[in-house]
Amino acid sequence: MKQRNAKFTIGEIVRHKVFPFRGVVFDVDPEFANTEEWWNAIPPEIRPHKDQPFYHLLAENDETAYVAYVSEQNLVHDDSDEPLKNPQIAQIFERAPTGQLKPRAILAH
């Protein structure tokens, strides 16, 4: 397997290149790790390659908030400075003094 470095980091705000949504990265898979059913539901002409990082996003569009699973090739950094409205963001992230989203410390035993 080829070594790949993820282009985007946890807490980074990104937007989709084609579809009108944006979100914050909360997890990264080094390569495709979803179901074949999900994969086959993507039309072949826009289906991304599996051998690239895939990102779990707390995503939103003008109508709703949701979780999205997106290939690296379909994402770009979002420089809009518009606040995200997904209510799950506050459960997972906090704002650092620099304004960046940082994962909350979670206590477990």
MDTraj code that builds the backbone (N, CA, C; nanometers):
import mdtraj as md
import numpy as np

residues = "MET LYS GLN ARG ASN ALA LYS PHE THR ILE GLY GLU ILE VAL ARG HIS LYS VAL PHE PRO PHE ARG GLY VAL VAL PHE ASP VAL ASP PRO GLU PHE ALA ASN THR GLU GLU TRP TRP ASN ALA ILE PRO PRO GLU ILE ARG PRO HIS LYS ASP GLN PRO PHE TYR HIS LEU LEU ALA GLU ASN ASP GLU THR ALA TYR VAL ALA TYR VAL SER GLU GLN ASN LEU VAL HIS ASP ASP SER ASP GLU PRO LEU LYS ASN PRO GLN ILE ALA GLN ILE PHE GLU ARG ALA PRO THR GLY GLN LEU LYS PRO ARG ALA ILE LEU ALA HIS".split()
xyz = np.array([
    [0.0843, -0.1179, 0.0000],
    [0.0000, 0.0000, 0.0000],
    [0.0887, 0.1241, 0.0000],
    [0.0546, 0.2206, -0.0824],
    [0.1300, 0.3440, -0.0947],
    [0.1040, 0.4352, 0.0257],
    [0.2105, 0.4933, 0.0829],
    [0.1988, 0.5857, 0.1952],
    [0.1415, 0.7180, 0.1450],
    [0.0358, 0.7679, 0.2091],
    [-0.0244, 0.8955, 0.1706],
    [-0.0412, 0.9814, 0.2940],
    [-0.0175, 1.1085, 0.2792],
    [-0.0412, 1.2030, 0.3863],
    [-0.1702, 1.2775, 0.3560],
    [-0.2531, 1.2937, 0.4569],
    [-0.3782, 1.3654, 0.4397],
    [-0.3491, 1.5141, 0.4176],
    [-0.4180, 1.5720, 0.3249],
    [-0.4018, 1.7139, 0.2923],
    [-0.4682, 1.8028, 0.3971],
    [-0.5787, 1.7552, 0.4550],
    [-0.6552, 1.8338, 0.5514],
    [-0.6442, 1.7703, 0.6897],
    [-0.6551, 1.8530, 0.7931],
    [-0.6391, 1.8053, 0.9304],
    [-0.7705, 1.8139, 1.0077],
    [-0.7761, 1.7426, 1.1179],
    [-0.8932, 1.7481, 1.2051],
    [-0.9081, 1.8906, 1.2566],
    [-1.0295, 1.9428, 1.2445],
    [-1.0579, 2.0798, 1.2841],
    [-1.0533, 2.1786, 1.1688],
    [-1.0062, 2.1349, 1.0532],
    [-0.9972, 2.2245, 0.9377],
    [-1.1337, 2.2370, 0.8695],
    [-1.1656, 2.3574, 0.8268],
    [-1.2916, 2.3829, 0.7576],
    [-1.2664, 2.3728, 0.6077],
    [-1.3489, 2.2920, 0.5420],
    [-1.3342, 2.2635, 0.3998],
    [-1.4680, 2.2807, 0.3297],
    [-1.4624, 2.2862, 0.1976],
    [-1.5852, 2.2878, 0.1187],
    [-1.5704, 2.1908, 0.0021],
    [-1.6829, 2.1433, -0.0468],
    [-1.6834, 2.0505, -0.1598],
    [-1.6591, 2.1280, -0.2882],
    [-1.5823, 2.0703, -0.3779],
    [-1.5501, 2.1364, -0.5048],
    [-1.6709, 2.1473, -0.5982],
    [-1.7623, 2.0506, -0.5899],
    [-1.8732, 2.0442, -0.6845],
    [-2.0068, 2.0779, -0.6191],
    [-2.0336, 2.0173, -0.5051],
    [-2.1630, 2.0337, -0.4401],
    [-2.1591, 2.1463, -0.3370],
    [-2.2729, 2.2139, -0.3161],
    [-2.2747, 2.3322, -0.2293],
    [-2.2838, 2.3001, -0.0799],
    [-2.1761, 2.2441, -0.0253],
    [-2.1706, 2.2253, 0.1192],
    [-2.0291, 2.2432, 0.1691],
    [-2.0195, 2.2697, 0.2980],
    [-1.8911, 2.2870, 0.3647],
    [-1.9023, 2.2234, 0.5020],
    [-1.7883, 2.2069, 0.5681],
    [-1.7916, 2.1449, 0.6995],
    [-1.6547, 2.1419, 0.7635],
    [-1.6498, 2.0828, 0.8821],
    [-1.5249, 2.0705, 0.9558],
    [-1.4866, 1.9227, 0.9616],
    [-1.3600, 1.8940, 0.9401],
    [-1.3079, 1.7568, 0.9433],
    [-1.3049, 1.7091, 1.0886],
    [-1.3678, 1.5920, 1.1160],
    [-1.3582, 1.5358, 1.2502],
    [-1.2920, 1.3989, 1.2528],
    [-1.2639, 1.3411, 1.1356],
    [-1.1911, 1.2146, 1.1295],
    [-1.1392, 1.1975, 0.9872],
    [-1.0331, 1.1170, 0.9739],
    [-0.9720, 1.0931, 0.8429],
    [-0.9431, 0.9441, 0.8284],
    [-0.9820, 0.8875, 0.7153],
    [-0.9445, 0.7508, 0.6789],
    [-0.8327, 0.7619, 0.5747],
    [-0.7217, 0.6898, 0.5892],
    [-0.6121, 0.7007, 0.4928],
    [-0.6514, 0.6580, 0.3513],
    [-0.7543, 0.5753, 0.3427],
    [-0.8117, 0.5371, 0.2137],
    [-0.9565, 0.4999, 0.2384],
    [-1.0307, 0.4759, 0.1316],
    [-1.1741, 0.4471, 0.1421],
    [-1.2025, 0.3392, 0.2465],
    [-1.2955, 0.3663, 0.3373],
    [-1.3312, 0.2708, 0.4424],
    [-1.4816, 0.2738, 0.4696],
    [-1.5594, 0.2803, 0.3643],
    [-1.7043, 0.2776, 0.3771],
    [-1.7537, 0.1501, 0.3088],
    [-1.8843, 0.1357, 0.2945],
    [-1.9398, 0.0129, 0.2377],
    [-1.9364, 0.0144, 0.0847],
    [-1.9381, -0.1032, 0.0255],
    [-1.9466, -0.1153, -0.1200],
    [-2.0797, -0.0596, -0.1704],
    [-2.1850, -0.0753, -0.0901],
    [-2.3155, -0.0203, -0.1271],
    [-2.3060, 0.1320, -0.1427],
    [-2.2394, 0.1978, -0.0463],
    [-2.2208, 0.3428, -0.0534],
    [-2.1410, 0.3774, -0.1787],
    [-2.0326, 0.3042, -0.2023],
    [-1.9445, 0.3279, -0.3171],
    [-2.0204, 0.3147, -0.4488],
    [-2.0975, 0.2085, -0.4624],
    [-2.1699, 0.1819, -0.5863],
    [-2.2852, 0.2786, -0.6102],
    [-2.3289, 0.3489, -0.5061],
    [-2.4361, 0.4476, -0.5213],
    [-2.3867, 0.5754, -0.5898],
    [-2.2557, 0.5938, -0.5964],
    [-2.1987, 0.7117, -0.6631],
    [-2.1961, 0.6849, -0.8131],
    [-2.2492, 0.7754, -0.8943],
    [-2.2442, 0.7530, -1.0397],
    [-2.1003, 0.7325, -1.0866],
    [-2.0763, 0.6326, -1.1707],
    [-1.9390, 0.5993, -1.2142],
    [-1.8607, 0.7177, -1.2703],
    [-1.9277, 0.8093, -1.3378],
    [-1.8562, 0.9207, -1.4002],
    [-1.8019, 1.0223, -1.2983],
    [-1.8499, 1.0176, -1.1733],
    [-1.7967, 1.1082, -1.0703],
    [-1.7409, 1.0323, -0.9494],
    [-1.7358, 0.9002, -0.9596],
    [-1.6862, 0.8173, -0.8490],
    [-1.5361, 0.8392, -0.8289],
    [-1.4933, 0.8774, -0.7070],
    [-1.3500, 0.8997, -0.6827],
    [-1.2745, 0.7679, -0.6662],
    [-1.1433, 0.7750, -0.6771],
    [-1.0594, 0.6587, -0.6524],
    [-1.0611, 0.6263, -0.5035],
    [-1.0479, 0.4984, -0.4702],
    [-1.0482, 0.4555, -0.3298],
    [-0.9143, 0.4775, -0.2603],
    [-0.8070, 0.4882, -0.3348],
    [-0.6729, 0.4932, -0.2749],
    [-0.6284, 0.6368, -0.2455],
    [-0.7094, 0.7069, -0.1719],
    [-0.6795, 0.8433, -0.1286],
    [-0.7463, 0.8643, 0.0056],
    [-0.7056, 0.9653, 0.0810],
    [-0.7741, 0.9913, 0.2083],
    [-0.9215, 1.0277, 0.1865],
    [-1.0035, 0.9816, 0.2794],
    [-1.1455, 1.0175, 0.2845],
    [-1.1708, 1.0829, 0.4190],
    [-1.2539, 1.1858, 0.4185],
    [-1.2753, 1.2692, 0.5365],
    [-1.4184, 1.2591, 0.5868],
    [-1.4318, 1.2509, 0.7188],
    [-1.5608, 1.2566, 0.7859],
    [-1.5812, 1.4033, 0.8234],
    [-1.6903, 1.4601, 0.7779],
    [-1.7170, 1.6017, 0.8021],
    [-1.8458, 1.6218, 0.8793],
    [-1.8458, 1.7195, 0.9708],
    [-1.9701, 1.7742, 1.0225],
    [-2.0058, 1.8802, 0.9202],
    [-2.0961, 1.8457, 0.8304],
    [-2.1227, 1.9259, 0.7118],
    [-2.2542, 2.0020, 0.7238],
    [-2.2694, 2.0985, 0.6335],
    [-2.3932, 2.1749, 0.6270],
    [-2.4060, 2.2399, 0.4902],
    [-2.5305, 2.2620, 0.4534],
    [-2.5610, 2.3416, 0.3352],
    [-2.6629, 2.4472, 0.3782],
    [-2.7267, 2.5122, 0.2867],
    [-2.8220, 2.6174, 0.3233],
    [-2.9462, 2.5646, 0.3938],
    [-2.9705, 2.4334, 0.3850],
    [-3.0940, 2.3770, 0.4379],
    [-3.0779, 2.2918, 0.5633],
    [-2.9647, 2.2233, 0.5782],
    [-2.9543, 2.1268, 0.6873],
    [-2.8095, 2.1015, 0.7275],
    [-2.7933, 2.0360, 0.8425],
    [-2.6623, 1.9922, 0.8910],
    [-2.6615, 1.8396, 0.8935],
    [-2.5476, 1.7802, 0.8643],
    [-2.5390, 1.6341, 0.8538],
    [-2.3931, 1.5917, 0.8596],
    [-2.3696, 1.4608, 0.8582],
    [-2.2347, 1.4058, 0.8514],
    [-2.2107, 1.3622, 0.7072],
    [-2.0946, 1.3990, 0.6519],
    [-2.0603, 1.3620, 0.5143],
    [-1.9288, 1.2846, 0.5131],
    [-1.9126, 1.2015, 0.4116],
    [-1.7905, 1.1234, 0.3891],
    [-1.7420, 1.1600, 0.2497],
    [-1.6256, 1.2256, 0.2401],
    [-1.5843, 1.2864, 0.1138],
    [-1.4384, 1.2540, 0.0828],
    [-1.4109, 1.2261, -0.0439],
    [-1.2743, 1.1996, -0.0885],
    [-1.1931, 1.3286, -0.0913],
    [-1.0636, 1.3138, -0.0727],
    [-0.9747, 1.4294, -0.0730],
    [-0.9831, 1.5078, -0.2039],
    [-0.9945, 1.4369, -0.3168],
    [-0.9958, 1.5040, -0.4463],
    [-1.1147, 1.5984, -0.4618],
    [-1.2170, 1.5829, -0.3803],
    [-1.3371, 1.6659, -0.3915],
    [-1.3440, 1.7783, -0.2893],
    [-1.2375, 1.7994, -0.2137],
    [-1.2383, 1.9034, -0.1110],
    [-1.1328, 2.0107, -0.1367],
    [-1.1640, 2.1317, -0.0925],
    [-1.0696, 2.2431, -0.0899],
    [-1.0855, 2.3136, 0.0441],
    [-0.9797, 2.3830, 0.0853],
    [-0.9854, 2.4604, 0.2089],
    [-1.0891, 2.5711, 0.1929],
    [-1.1676, 2.5971, 0.2973],
    [-1.2685, 2.7031, 0.2937],
    [-1.2114, 2.8278, 0.3603],
    [-1.2000, 2.9351, 0.2841],
    [-1.1457, 3.0611, 0.3351],
    [-1.2532, 3.1666, 0.3573],
    [-1.3788, 3.1258, 0.3637],
    [-1.4883, 3.2225, 0.3694],
    [-1.4979, 3.2969, 0.5032],
    [-1.4450, 3.2403, 0.6097],
    [-1.4575, 3.2974, 0.7446],
    [-1.6018, 3.3040, 0.7943],
    [-1.6948, 3.2411, 0.7227],
    [-1.8337, 3.2342, 0.7689],
    [-1.8426, 3.1274, 0.8771],
    [-1.9142, 3.1556, 0.9861],
    [-1.9252, 3.0551, 1.0918],
    [-2.0065, 2.9338, 1.0456],
    [-1.9683, 2.8185, 1.0955],
    [-2.0450, 2.6967, 1.0694],
    [-2.1593, 2.6899, 1.1698],
    [-2.2718, 2.6312, 1.1276],
    [-2.3902, 2.6259, 1.2126],
    [-2.4242, 2.4855, 1.2614],
    [-2.3499, 2.3838, 1.2181],
    [-2.3808, 2.2465, 1.2567],
    [-2.3755, 2.2360, 1.4091],
    [-2.4861, 2.1977, 1.4754],
    [-2.4901, 2.1944, 1.6219],
    [-2.3962, 2.0912, 1.6851],
    [-2.3517, 1.9926, 1.6099],
    [-2.2612, 1.8910, 1.6641],
    [-2.1191, 1.9440, 1.6831],
    [-2.0856, 2.0537, 1.6184],
    [-1.9500, 2.1069, 1.6273],
    [-1.9119, 2.1371, 1.7719],
    [-2.0015, 2.1977, 1.8478],
    [-1.9721, 2.2343, 1.9871],
    [-1.9507, 2.1114, 2.0754],
    [-2.0030, 1.9963, 2.0369],
    [-1.9845, 1.8734, 2.1142],
    [-1.8440, 1.8162, 2.0958],
    [-1.7841, 1.8393, 1.9810],
    [-1.6560, 1.7781, 1.9472],
    [-1.5396, 1.8774, 1.9539],
    [-1.5661, 2.0036, 1.9229],
    [-1.4596, 2.1027, 1.9111],
    [-1.4790, 2.2207, 2.0055],
    [-1.3677, 2.2871, 2.0312],
    [-1.3696, 2.4161, 2.0996],
    [-1.2790, 2.5094, 2.0203],
    [-1.3001, 2.6392, 2.0362],
    [-1.2170, 2.7370, 1.9647],
    [-1.0906, 2.7662, 2.0438],
    [-0.9772, 2.7533, 1.9768],
    [-0.8488, 2.7901, 2.0366],
    [-0.8386, 2.9426, 2.0336],
    [-0.7492, 3.0017, 2.1135],
    [-0.7320, 3.1474, 2.1101],
    [-0.7006, 3.2013, 1.9700],
    [-0.6432, 3.1170, 1.8860],
    [-0.6107, 3.1575, 1.7488],
    [-0.7340, 3.1572, 1.6579],
    [-0.8468, 3.1038, 1.7079],
    [-0.9688, 3.0946, 1.6287],
    [-0.9887, 2.9603, 1.5626],
    [-0.8864, 2.8754, 1.5654],
    [-0.8963, 2.7428, 1.5041],
    [-0.9837, 2.6514, 1.5896],
    [-1.0468, 2.5548, 1.5237],
    [-1.1234, 2.4536, 1.5947],
    [-1.0288, 2.3432, 1.6394],
    [-1.0316, 2.3113, 1.7668],
    [-0.9472, 2.2055, 1.8249],
    [-1.0385, 2.1038, 1.8913],
    [-1.0066, 1.9742, 1.8780],
    [-1.0897, 1.8731, 1.9442],
    [-1.0901, 1.8956, 2.0949],
    [-1.2071, 1.8776, 2.1550],
    [-1.2194, 1.8886, 2.3001],
    [-1.1445, 1.7724, 2.3655],
    [-1.0895, 1.7978, 2.4806],
    [-1.0279, 1.6897, 2.5583],
    [-1.1409, 1.6034, 2.6123],
    [-1.1271, 1.4742, 2.5931],
    [-1.2304, 1.3803, 2.6393],
    [-1.1709, 1.2914, 2.7472],
    [-1.2385, 1.2857, 2.8587],
    [-1.1941, 1.1999, 2.9683],
    [-1.2615, 1.0652, 2.9577],
    [-1.1830, 0.9606, 2.9615],
    [-1.2375, 0.8252, 2.9542],
    [-1.1617, 0.7380, 3.0537],
    [-1.2283, 0.6320, 3.0965],
    [-1.1602, 0.5356, 3.1842],
    [-1.1981, 0.3954, 3.1470],
])
top = md.Topology()
chain = top.add_chain()
for i, resn in enumerate(residues, 1):
    res = top.add_residue(resn, chain, resSeq=i)
    for name in ("N", "CA", "C"):
        top.add_atom(name, md.element.get_by_symbol(name[0]), res)
traj = md.Trajectory(xyz[None], top)
